Amino acid sequence: MSKSSSDQHGWFHIGSLYAFLDNNNYLKGLIKNTKDIITYYSHFENLNMYLDKNGFLKFKKKNNGWFQTKDVKYLIASRNNKDLDDKHIFKKIKNIFAWEKKIKKFISRHNTLRTHNLNKHESPTTISNSNYFNYNKKRILKPNFSNLFINKDEFFLMNGFDKPMRSKLIYADLLESFYLNRGKCLLSYTFSKIIEKKNYCELNFKNKKKKIFSKKVIFANGTGLKKLVKDISIYESPLMVTYPKIFNKNIVKLTPNNNNTINHFLHESQNDFYSVIGSGLSCKLGDNKDKARVLKKFKNTCRLFFKNFDKIDFKKIYFGKKVEFTKKTKRNYDFKIFELSKKSVAVLPGKFSMSFNLATNIYRRFNNQQDPPLLRLKKNLRLSKDISNTRHYKMVKKYKSKIS
Ligand SMILES: Cc1cc2nc3c(=O)[nH]c(=O)nc-3n(C[C@H](O)[C@H](O)[C@H](O)COP(=O)(O)OP(=O)(O)OC[C@H]3O[C@@H](n4cnc5c(N)ncnc54)[C@H](O)[C@@H]3O)c2cc1C
């Protein structure tokens, strides 16, 4: 695994986080993505997400499954949360109304997803459009965590749909399947330029004399897209890794103050778990002053949330690079396909989670909008040797070998 894909948090998005956003299209895209995984990837033995006989989304416990089955809990600011305060009373009331609208949408969309038959063609639209009709407080819980610094009267708790993912297993399965379908990887080639001819493209490389000729080209080169596409921004975002785990649940804290949001996921390391913590903080690549501010703020947010912060020996922060499509400074949470020419496109998954729906859309783009065929694997897949571990796993492994 390389670059962002190895740095990422390991949070598989079904749509819980996106159920907060006003733009329905983001949630709709993730439901489509979930359906695509079940439709086009269910022949992978390790895929442990499925639809039951009612078409409800379910996960099966499996050691080598793509997803851990433990819940991700959402800790959500309630109307009396301090983050909604403002010295102007009207501004405060406005904040409360706006936030409550978001919360009600979030709950309502979750209620719909929980009881909706995902086999239905229109399910992504139905779930994402779900508004106050499905709102009720049945699933709302009172938080009670002795290891977190939170005022339990300022938050409520709800189980989301997202799951921690075993990214290495997913990548390894996809790569092995690619090899079985006679795909080839040239890992040491650094792309330099593309020359388009009448019926094909010629790809040139910085470090190789050899050229590659192809009828179609898909650029999926992360930060390298900046050279090919105009409206791309690169942000740096910090993650903290702790060993042992700092907390025993997967939890996402959401408040209207983006700087106060924090999320904690548990990942497996041999026989136990470690923590990976993220937040809503990021800075533009190259802005070192802002990076120092983000780092300081992030450390502080972690310290103010986890009671065990000072007791943990191994706490390391690294920054990963997020590549985003940004038009008119608005952030985009969807994948993006950039048409470079008739023969070449560039793709940006936005989130690793969304790469499945991106893949089916790319197929359609190059095949007259036809759906991809349903493939069946002929062989059991091995764990590809070409896939390394995630960055956080490697950090913990190194630390554990030092102390043992
Ligand atoms: C800190 C952080 C946390 C994240 N957490 C999550 C999460 O929890 N869940 C989630 O779904 N998503 C998450 N993401 C987003 C996710 O990581 C990315 O959307 C996804 O991994 C991007 O994949 P990619 O293949 O486009 O890019 P990359 O994984 O960066 O791969 C690009 C590849 O292109 C290669 N390349 C670049 N230039 C050249 C060249 N000239 N020649 C040859 N090869 C080249 C690179 O070497 C690399 O292998 C996170 C991202 C970050 C930074």
The ligand as a Gaussian input file, in Angstrom:
#p B3LYP/6-31G(d) Opt

LIG

0 1
 C       -5.087000      11.080000       7.162000
 C       -6.079000      10.450000       6.233000
 C       -7.102000       9.659000       6.747000
 C       -8.023000       9.072000       5.890000
 N       -8.964000       8.255000       6.414000
 C       -9.834000       7.618000       5.604000
 C      -10.757000       6.684000       6.133000
 O      -10.753000       6.415000       7.329000
 N      -11.628000       6.091000       5.288000
 C      -11.627000       6.331000       3.956000
 O      -12.450000       5.759000       3.259000
 N      -10.734000       7.189000       3.387000
 C       -9.852000       7.833000       4.181000
 N       -8.930000       8.703000       3.664000
 C       -8.958000       8.980000       2.221000
 C       -8.253000       7.867000       1.438000
 O       -7.037000       7.547000       2.030000
 C       -8.006000       8.307000       0.009000
 O       -9.184000       8.826000      -0.560000
 C       -7.562000       7.136000      -0.890000
 O       -6.651000       6.306000      -0.218000
 C       -6.910000       7.707000      -2.119000
 O       -6.466000       6.637000      -2.907000
 P       -5.669000       6.942000      -4.250000
 O       -5.399000       5.604000      -4.867000
 O       -6.394000       7.962000      -5.059000
 O       -4.331000       7.662000      -3.772000
 P       -2.997000       7.033000      -3.134000
 O       -3.306000       5.963000      -2.161000
 O       -2.204000       8.201000      -2.653000
 O       -2.286000       6.350000      -4.352000
 C       -1.750000       7.099000      -5.423000
 C       -0.661000       6.252000      -6.049000
 O       -0.166000       6.924000      -7.220000
 C        1.242000       6.802000      -7.216000
 N        1.824000       7.864000      -8.034000
 C        1.770000       9.215000      -7.837000
 N        2.469000       9.850000      -8.811000
 C        2.961000       8.895000      -9.636000
 C        3.766000       8.916000     -10.833000
 N        4.190000      10.056000     -11.392000
 N        4.085000       7.726000     -11.411000
 C        3.670000       6.542000     -10.897000
 N        2.893000       6.469000      -9.773000
 C        2.553000       7.625000      -9.150000
 C        1.647000       6.894000      -5.751000
 O        2.919000       6.335000      -5.546000
 C        0.536000       6.047000      -5.119000
 O        0.870000       4.688000      -5.108000
 C       -7.949000       9.298000       4.495000
 C       -6.920000      10.069000       3.981000
 C       -5.979000      10.624000       4.829000
 C       -4.863000      11.423000       4.259000

